[in-house]
Amino acid sequence: MSTATGPGLPVRRPRPQPGRHRRPEALAAPEGAPVLVLAVPGNPTAPALSLAEEVVSIARSELSGLDPRIAFVDGDDEEFPGLRTVLDEVAADRRGEDIAAVVVPLLAGPEASVLRRIRQAVVDSKAQVELTDVLGPHPLLAEALHVRLSEAGLARADRARLFTVATAADGIILATVGGEEAAQAAGVTGLLLAARLAVPVLAAALDEDGAIARAAEQLRSSGSSTLALAPCLIGPEIAPQLLHTAAAEAGCSGADALGPYPAVGKLVVTRYAAALGIAPQQPQTAQAR
């Protein structure tokens, strides 16, 4: 077994048997690595907690030895602990360490109001903390959006096999929250999704008046007749009813939010590792066939 050559480097596990289809070497977090604090936006609810727990489970499978904690940006009790509370607990446990925790926002894109509250909690806490970027834009989010659309019968899962879906959309509205900044960021993921589906994709913010309707009108005026709403959202950051309202506003069907799709957990680990300068196996996107 090879070991780390210096502090802060990941430890590689025993090399698997060689073979054409062997998995990449699994990595373990270095001993004493900072706590990963997953900052969950939105109203603290049991479904949001369950989703966060699934994301944490995926993250642990990607980087063993990880010490993760779940914190709610707007939490304030024992069942749904707030971010400031969790960071203070970490500070007490990790007193004297250069970096006690890495906070990863559970957001697919920038949402200024949520990020402002996260930064304030970090500043007010007693812990030495690194705050990462949000999860997107990223090719893995495009993969996850493709999967959610195919699960809803709104996109083909595999172009190579000529599998057709009668309700497949020929225009996608990529819904996000966070105003124009979030829409621009989601637009990058939208370009990747458009390449996978070979249909036009327009990003629009749910919290910008009329943005969804304008995107739908623009797609229809350019020739798309069957539209679909694809939420570029993890889930907890928005009330589900708002997605139904947005789909009705656009006059189309919609897919589910990304939820605990494996790519979400992988991106959480990627952000955590980048903050520490360690290098877990880079997440790979599934090839669009």
C-alpha positions as CSV (number, residue, x, y, z in Angstrom):
1,M,0.0,0.0,0.0
2,S,1.3,3.4,-0.9
3,T,1.0,6.2,1.6
4,A,0.8,9.9,1.5
5,T,4.2,11.7,1.1
6,G,3.3,14.7,3.1
7,P,0.6,16.3,5.2
8,G,-2.8,16.9,3.7
9,L,-2.4,14.3,1.0
10,P,-5.0,11.5,0.4
11,V,-4.1,7.9,1.2
12,R,-4.5,5.4,-1.5
13,R,-6.0,2.0,-0.7
14,P,-4.5,-1.3,-2.0
15,R,-4.4,-1.4,-5.8
16,P,-7.1,-3.6,-7.2
17,Q,-6.3,-6.5,-9.5
18,P,-5.4,-5.4,-13.0
19,G,-8.0,-5.9,-15.6
20,R,-9.7,-4.1,-18.4
21,H,-12.8,-3.2,-16.4
22,R,-11.2,-2.6,-13.0
23,R,-12.4,0.4,-11.0
24,P,-10.0,3.3,-10.3
25,E,-8.2,3.2,-7.0
26,A,-10.4,4.4,-4.2
27,L,-9.1,7.3,-2.1
28,A,-9.4,7.9,1.6
29,A,-9.4,11.3,3.3
30,P,-6.1,12.0,5.1
31,E,-6.1,11.5,8.8
32,G,-7.4,14.5,10.6
33,A,-8.9,16.0,7.5
34,P,-11.3,18.9,8.1
35,V,-15.0,18.2,8.6
36,L,-17.2,18.5,5.5
37,V,-20.2,20.6,6.4
38,L,-23.0,20.3,3.8
39,A,-25.0,23.6,3.9
40,V,-28.6,22.8,3.0
41,P,-30.7,25.8,1.8
42,G,-34.5,26.2,2.0
43,N,-37.0,25.3,4.7
44,P,-35.7,22.6,7.1
45,T,-38.0,19.6,6.5
46,A,-37.8,15.8,6.8
47,P,-37.6,15.3,3.0
48,A,-34.7,17.9,2.8
49,L,-32.9,16.1,5.6
50,S,-33.4,12.7,3.9
51,L,-32.0,14.1,0.6
52,A,-29.0,15.6,2.4
53,E,-28.3,12.3,4.1
54,E,-28.3,10.5,0.8
55,V,-25.9,13.0,-0.7
56,V,-23.6,12.5,2.3
57,S,-23.8,8.8,1.8
58,I,-22.7,9.2,-1.8
59,A,-19.9,11.5,-0.7
60,R,-18.6,8.9,1.8
61,S,-18.5,6.3,-0.9
62,E,-16.4,8.6,-3.0
63,L,-13.9,9.5,-0.3
64,S,-13.8,7.1,2.6
65,G,-12.8,8.5,6.0
66,L,-14.8,11.6,5.4
67,D,-16.3,13.2,8.5
68,P,-19.5,14.9,7.1
69,R,-22.1,17.0,9.0
70,I,-25.4,18.3,7.7
71,A,-26.4,21.9,8.6
72,F,-29.4,23.9,7.5
73,V,-28.9,27.5,6.4
74,D,-32.2,28.4,8.1
75,G,-32.2,25.6,10.7
76,D,-32.5,26.4,14.4
77,D,-33.2,23.2,16.4
78,E,-31.8,19.8,17.3
79,E,-33.5,18.0,14.4
80,F,-32.5,20.6,11.8
81,P,-29.3,22.2,13.2
82,G,-28.4,25.6,11.9
83,L,-25.1,26.2,10.1
84,R,-23.7,28.5,12.8
85,T,-24.5,25.9,15.5
86,V,-22.8,23.1,13.6
87,L,-19.7,25.2,12.9
88,D,-19.4,26.2,16.5
89,E,-19.6,22.5,17.5
90,V,-16.9,21.7,15.0
91,A,-14.8,24.5,16.4
92,A,-15.1,22.9,19.9
93,D,-14.1,19.5,18.5
94,R,-11.3,20.7,16.3
95,R,-9.8,23.5,18.5
96,G,-6.4,24.7,17.3
97,E,-6.5,23.3,13.8
98,D,-5.7,25.4,10.8
99,I,-8.9,24.5,9.0
100,A,-11.6,22.8,11.1
101,A,-14.3,22.5,8.4
102,V,-15.0,22.9,4.7
103,V,-18.5,24.2,4.0
104,V,-20.0,23.1,0.7
105,P,-23.3,24.8,-0.3
106,L,-25.9,22.3,-1.6
107,L,-26.7,24.5,-4.5
108,A,-26.5,23.8,-8.3
109,G,-25.9,27.5,-9.0
110,P,-25.3,30.8,-7.3
111,E,-28.2,32.1,-5.2
112,A,-27.1,35.4,-3.7
113,S,-29.4,35.6,-0.8
114,V,-28.6,32.0,0.4
115,L,-24.9,32.5,-0.1
116,R,-25.0,35.7,1.8
117,R,-26.4,33.9,4.8
118,I,-23.9,31.1,4.5
119,R,-21.0,33.6,4.5
120,Q,-22.4,35.4,7.5
121,A,-22.7,32.1,9.4
122,V,-19.0,31.4,8.5
123,V,-17.9,34.8,9.6
124,D,-19.8,34.6,12.9
125,S,-18.7,31.1,13.8
126,K,-15.7,30.3,16.0
127,A,-14.3,27.8,13.5
128,Q,-11.6,28.2,11.0
129,V,-13.6,27.5,7.8
130,E,-13.1,27.2,4.1
131,L,-16.2,28.0,2.0
132,T,-16.4,26.4,-1.5
133,D,-18.1,27.4,-4.7
134,V,-21.5,26.0,-5.5
135,L,-21.7,22.8,-7.5
136,G,-22.4,24.1,-10.9
137,P,-22.0,24.7,-13.7
138,H,-20.6,21.3,-14.5
139,P,-21.0,18.5,-17.1
140,L,-22.2,16.1,-14.4
141,L,-25.2,18.4,-13.8
142,A,-26.0,18.1,-17.6
143,E,-25.9,14.4,-17.2
144,A,-28.2,14.4,-14.2
145,L,-30.7,16.8,-16.0
146,H,-30.7,14.4,-19.0
147,V,-31.5,11.5,-16.7
148,R,-34.3,13.3,-15.0
149,L,-35.8,14.3,-18.3
150,S,-35.6,10.7,-19.6
151,E,-37.2,9.4,-16.4
152,A,-40.2,11.8,-17.0
153,G,-40.5,10.6,-20.6
154,L,-39.4,14.0,-21.9
155,A,-36.1,13.0,-23.5
156,R,-34.5,10.0,-25.1
157,A,-32.1,8.1,-22.9
158,D,-30.0,6.7,-25.7
159,R,-29.7,8.3,-29.1
160,A,-27.6,5.5,-30.6
161,R,-30.3,2.9,-30.1
162,L,-32.9,5.2,-31.8
163,F,-35.1,4.8,-28.7
164,T,-38.0,7.2,-29.3
165,V,-40.3,8.8,-26.7
166,A,-43.6,10.1,-28.0
167,T,-43.6,13.0,-25.6
168,A,-39.9,13.9,-26.0
169,A,-39.4,17.6,-25.9
170,D,-37.8,19.6,-28.8
171,G,-37.1,22.6,-26.5
172,I,-36.0,22.7,-22.9
173,I,-36.4,25.5,-20.3
174,L,-33.7,25.1,-17.7
175,A,-35.2,26.5,-14.5
176,T,-33.1,27.9,-11.7
177,V,-33.3,30.4,-8.8
178,G,-31.1,33.3,-8.1
179,G,-32.1,35.8,-10.8
180,E,-30.0,36.7,-13.8
181,E,-26.7,35.6,-12.3
182,A,-28.0,32.1,-11.7
183,A,-29.6,32.0,-15.1
184,Q,-26.3,32.8,-16.8
185,A,-24.5,30.1,-14.8
186,A,-27.2,27.6,-15.6
187,G,-26.8,28.6,-19.2
188,V,-23.4,27.0,-19.3
189,T,-24.8,23.7,-18.1
190,G,-27.7,24.3,-20.6
191,L,-25.2,24.3,-23.5
192,L,-23.9,20.9,-22.4
193,L,-27.4,19.6,-22.1
194,A,-28.3,20.9,-25.5
195,A,-25.3,19.0,-26.9
196,R,-26.5,15.8,-25.3
197,L,-30.1,16.1,-26.5
198,A,-29.6,17.9,-29.8
199,V,-32.4,20.3,-28.9
200,P,-32.3,24.0,-27.9
201,V,-32.1,24.8,-24.2
202,L,-32.8,28.2,-22.6
203,A,-32.1,29.0,-18.9
204,A,-34.5,31.1,-16.9
205,A,-34.9,32.1,-13.3
206,L,-38.0,31.1,-11.4
207,D,-37.7,34.1,-9.2
208,E,-37.6,36.6,-12.0
209,D,-41.0,37.8,-13.1
210,G,-42.0,36.5,-16.5
211,A,-38.7,34.8,-17.2
212,I,-40.1,31.3,-17.7
213,A,-42.9,32.5,-20.0
214,R,-40.4,34.5,-22.0
215,A,-38.1,31.5,-22.4
216,A,-41.1,29.4,-23.5
217,E,-42.2,32.1,-26.1
218,Q,-38.6,32.3,-27.5
219,L,-38.3,28.6,-27.9
220,R,-41.7,28.3,-29.6
221,S,-40.9,31.3,-31.9
222,S,-37.8,29.5,-33.0
223,G,-39.7,26.3,-34.0
224,S,-39.9,24.2,-30.8
225,S,-43.4,22.8,-30.4
226,T,-43.1,20.4,-27.4
227,L,-41.4,22.0,-24.4
228,A,-40.2,20.6,-21.1
229,L,-39.2,22.3,-17.8
230,A,-35.9,20.9,-16.4
231,P,-35.1,22.2,-12.9
232,C,-31.4,22.9,-12.5
233,L,-32.0,22.6,-8.7
234,I,-31.1,20.1,-6.1
235,G,-34.5,20.4,-4.5
236,P,-34.6,21.9,-0.9
237,E,-33.9,25.4,-2.2
238,I,-37.4,25.8,-3.6
239,A,-41.0,24.8,-2.8
240,P,-42.1,22.0,-5.2
241,Q,-45.3,23.9,-6.0
242,L,-43.3,26.6,-7.6
243,L,-42.1,24.1,-10.2
244,H,-45.6,23.0,-11.0
245,T,-46.6,26.7,-11.3
246,A,-43.7,27.4,-13.6
247,A,-44.5,24.4,-15.9
248,A,-48.1,25.6,-16.1
249,E,-46.9,29.1,-16.9
250,A,-44.8,27.7,-19.8
251,G,-47.6,25.3,-20.9
252,C,-45.5,22.2,-20.7
253,S,-44.6,19.2,-18.6
254,G,-41.6,19.2,-16.2
255,A,-39.0,16.8,-14.8
256,D,-38.1,16.3,-11.1
257,A,-35.4,18.3,-9.4
258,L,-31.9,16.7,-9.4
259,G,-32.3,15.4,-5.8
260,P,-29.7,12.9,-4.5
261,Y,-28.5,11.9,-8.0
262,P,-25.0,10.3,-7.7
263,A,-23.3,13.2,-9.5
264,V,-24.4,15.6,-6.8
265,G,-22.5,13.6,-4.1
266,K,-19.5,13.4,-6.4
267,L,-19.5,17.1,-7.0
268,V,-19.7,17.8,-3.2
269,V,-16.5,15.7,-2.8
270,T,-14.9,17.5,-5.7
271,R,-15.5,20.9,-4.1
272,Y,-14.3,19.6,-0.7
273,A,-11.1,18.1,-2.1
274,A,-10.3,21.2,-4.2
275,A,-10.6,23.4,-1.1
276,L,-7.9,21.2,0.6
277,G,-5.7,20.7,-2.4
278,I,-6.3,16.9,-2.5
279,A,-7.3,15.0,-5.6
280,P,-10.0,12.3,-5.5
281,Q,-10.8,10.5,-8.7
282,Q,-12.2,13.1,-11.1
283,P,-15.9,12.5,-11.7
284,Q,-16.6,11.3,-15.2
285,T,-19.8,12.0,-17.2
286,A,-21.6,9.2,-18.9
287,Q,-21.2,9.5,-22.6
288,A,-24.3,10.7,-24.5
289,R,-24.9,8.0,-27.0
